[in-house]
Amino acid sequence: MLLEGKRLLVTGILTEASIAFSVARVAQEQGAEVVLTSFGRPMKLTQRAARRLPRPPDVLELDVTDPAHLSRLTADLGERWGGLDGVVHAIGFAPAVCLGGDFLQAGWDDVATAVHVSAYSLKALAEAALPLMKEHGGSIVGLDFDARQAWPGYDWMGVAKAALESTSRYLARDLGPAGIRVNLVAAGPIRTVAARSIPGFSTFEDAWSTRAPLGWDVADAEPVARACVALLSDWFPATTGEIVHVDGGYHAMGA
């Protein structure tokens, strides 16, 4: 099994439809021990989803914008496991004004929230994991949506994803000497709770169904999960700072 004996932290699960849920499930099937995070009102949803995993994991409280939560996470995982082998960053949020097609409408406070939660949080999570990974290395994998283009309705979340991509490269540079790899998986559109909150999400669905040469199923997160698990494993020991596209090949096609 690819992840036998690995200890993983998985963020971003709301329901069984979450991409991170599929990552956690496949990781457990491949031998990993998993802990999830959530906070506030979504905590009950995450706990409910956790009970549907092959081995229901604990759910730790984590608001990734709260330094106290991050410090407590490091301490908790250190006490629980003494180390950490992998982290899945599946965190993203933008206020409604930041989405929907009126790019000029959003003010800085809302944009700052989107960038903080969706991009800076990768650095914050990596920093929390570093004391648990620096002796033996590890893998940090984030979920991305290709930020090279301006997508309909995606607006400031697209900007936040571009910041996420850049952040991952700088983290790859700075954490590489500790043997920690940092990569992103740019997924095609999956019909999650978060995706349904994006105005015009059906536009993505329609485009992918006709242009992805391998085809694309918006209800199937398994291909994305398998890519994440592969990057969390020891099978990519010299790959870091990379963005792996799992989108049926859509990204490589012209108009």
Summary of the structure (lengths in Angstrom):
residues: 255
radius of gyration: 17.2
end to end distance: 40.3
largest distance: 52.3
contacts: 876
relative contact order: 0.16
helix: 47%
strand: 14%
